[in-house]
Amino acid sequence: MSQENGTHQMETLYNREALTAALRDLAAGSEYARGVLDVLSLLGLVAPQGERSVPTGKVPRMVLDSLRAHLQDGVTVGLRWDDLDADGLRGVDVLRAIEEARREAVPDPTPGRVVRVAQAVIKAHRDGEDLYLMQYDRHAGRFQPIGGKQDPADPDLHATLRREMAEELGLSHPPGPEACTLHLLHADWRTTILSPTYGILTAYSINLFHVGAIRFPIATDGETRWLRREEIVVGRAEDGRAVSQVYPEVLGLSRMDGLPPGVA
């Protein structure tokens, strides 16, 4: 049974008794125990010392004590691992801290995941200035272009972007060629950074598309907004919220300026 803090009753373990013994003895007496010790070593909680392993400090010892107590109480660790909106410490906060430490320790760290992204450049020109449509992602903490990562079910990046436009702009279905045109501006621009949302070190392949001849309605609000060129250049909206720098970094300002508006 789940609890409000994320802890729930431990219904199934492959070998509860063996896990309890492995956490208590810290000895590689079986294949199972060696596997447990390898995971604890990877987490930096134990280190080999003779025929056994020992905790790497006072707090690691307490973590092991806590895990054994969880087993005794029959409950799982109470982190809401997958809840981006949880109060207090979230799973993504733990992941970000782990990845930040790895990035500092390794000169060329291996990305934890690889993601292909299709993003839109939706441009308008009103009252003498260029405007670009972006949407605020509160988990990433910034305004970002309309678009997102390619899903396994997407046949290509064009399909990805059309699906994402429907999802993010509240359209009833992905806009087809009769509703807008897509022109690839830059393919496979690569960067490896900590995911703003999840904190895992991610290798991104960014693909920017100019969206033209738009024939579907675009509803704006406090989260989906037309940003002025100057807001994008400085990386900050007029309300103080951060703005993605993908346009100036990938396209450059002169190319941005030369793009035709996609909407009237």
N, C-alpha and C positions, 0 to 999 in steps of 0.2 A: 504494500500500500504506500503510495507516494505521500510525502509530507510537504508542507509549504516551502520549507527551506531546501528542497531537492533530495533530502535523504529518503530512501524507501527501503522496505523490507527486502532482505537478500533472499531471493527465491531459489536461485540455482548457482552453484559453484561446481566446477569439475571435481575438485577434491578439497573440501574445506579443511579437513583434518591435516592433510599434507601441507596446505598453505599456512596454517597456524604453526605447524612445526618448523617450516622453513623460515618464517619470520622470527621465530623464537631462537632457533639454534644457529642460523646463519652459516650452516655447514652444507657443503656440496655432497650430500650423501646419496643423492639419486639424480636422475636426469631432470625430474621435476624441480628439485631443490636448486640444481644448477641453473635452470631457466629462471627461477625466481631471483636468484642472486645476480644473474646477468641483467635483468631489468632494474633491480635496485642499484647496481653499479652504474648503469646507463643514466639513472636519475641522480647519481652522485650521493646516494644515501649510505652506501657501504663501500669498503675497500678491502681487498684480500690481506690477510695477516696470518701467515702460516697455513694451517689446514682449514681455517675458518675465515669468515669475513667479519669485519667490525664496523659499527657505525662511524661515519666520518666526523662526528661532532655531537654536541649535546642535543641540538635541535633535530638532526637526523635520527638520533636514538628515540626522541619523543615522537617523531613521525611514525617510526616502526611500532612503538608502544601504542600509538593511536590506532594504527591499522589492525593490530591484534585485538584491541578493544572493540573496534567495529565488528570484527569477526565474532567476538564473544557476544555482542549485542544483536548480531544478525542483521545489520543494516549496512548500506553502502555509504561511501563518502558523500557528504551532502552538498556537493557543488552542482549547480545547474549548468552542466557543461555546454549545452546547446542553446541556452537562453541568452540572446544578445541584450535583452531588456531587464535582466535580473538585477535586483538591488545588491549592493555590496560586491564582493569578489565574484567575477564571472569566469567561465571557462576560457574565454578569449583573453582575459587579462593574464591568466596563468600561462597560456600559450605564448602571448607576446613577450612576457618576461623571459621565458625559456629561449625564445628565438633571438631576442636582443642580446642575451648573454652569449649565445652561440656565434652570432655575427661579430661580436667584439673579440671572441677567442680565435676565430678562424679567418685567415686572410681572404680566402675565396670560398665562402660557405655554399654548400649544395642547397638549391631551392627545395623547399618542402613540397611544392606543387608547381605545376606549369598550367597556365591559363591563356586561352585565346579570347580576345575581347574585340567586339565590334561596337564602335561608338559613332554617334551621329554629330555632324556639324549642321545645325539648323539655324540659319541666319535670316535676319530681317534688317531693313533699313527704314528707320522712322525718325521724323523730326531732325533729319540731318546727321544721325549717328547710327553706327552699326550695333546691332543687338544679337546676342547668341542665347539660344534656349538651353537652360541647364536645370537640373533638379537636385535639391538638397537631400543628401543621404545622411541621416542623423547617426547611423552606426559608423560611417566613415568620417563624419564630422566635417563635411565640405560639400559645396555644389559640384556636381559632376555632369558630363555630357549624358544625354539620353543614350542608353545602350547597356551592354553587359556581356557576360561570358558566354561562350558557345556551349550549349548543352549537347549531350550525346545524340539527342533526337534531331538536332538541327542539321539539315543536309549541307548547308554552307553558311558563310558569314552573312550573306544577304538575308537568309532566313532568320538568322539570329537577331539581326538588327530590326527586321520587321516585327518579329515576335516581341522584342524588348520595347519597341515604340508603342505597341498595343498595350502591353502591361503597364508601362510607366505613364502613359498619357491617357489611360482610361478608355481606350478604343474598344469597340465590341469585337473586333477581329484584326489580325495583322493587316496593315495597309498594303495592297498589291501595287503593281506597276501603274495602274490607272489612278492611284491615289497619291503616289509620289515616285520620284526617280532616285536611284542610288548610284553615286559615282565614287569609286574608290580613290581617295586622295593620297593615302599612305598605307602601305601594307607592311605588316610584320615589324613594326618599330618595337624594339625590345628593351625592357628594363627589368631589373630584379630588385624588389623592395619588400619591406614588410607590408602585408596587406593592411590597408587602413581599417578594414572592418574586422578581420580575423586575427591579425598579428603574425600569421605564418609567413616565412620568407617565400615569396612567390615570384616566379619568372613569368612576366607578362609579355604577350605578343599583342600589341595594340594595332588595330586596323581602323582607320578613320574614313568615314564615308560622308560626302556632301549629299544632303537631302534636298532635292529640288522639286519644283512644280507641285508643291504640297496642296492637296485638295481635301484634306480632312481638318476638322476643327481642332484647335489647340487651346485647351483651357488652362489658364494660369492661376496660381494662388501663391501663398507664402512660401511654398516648397518648390513649385515649378514656376520658374521666372525667366524673363528676358533680362540678361545681364549686359551691361554696357561694355564696350571694348576695354575701357580703362579699368573696370573692375576685374576683368580677366587678366590684364597685364600686371596689376599689382597683387593679384592673388587674394583679394579680399572684397566681398560685396559691401555695398554701402551700409548694410546693417551689421557689419563686422564679422560675418561668417566667412570661413575660408572658401576659396575657389580653386578647383583643379587647375594645374598648369599644363595639362596635356596639349592644349591647342598651341600655345606659343612654343612649347618644347618640341613638339613633333612637326608642326607646320611652319612655325615662324610667323612673325607679325605681318610681313609683306604678303605672304601667301594668304593669310587670313583676310587681309584687306582686299585682296583681289577676287575673293569668292563672290559670286552673285547671290543675292537673297533667294532663299527657298520659298519664302512666303511674301505676299504683297504687304 
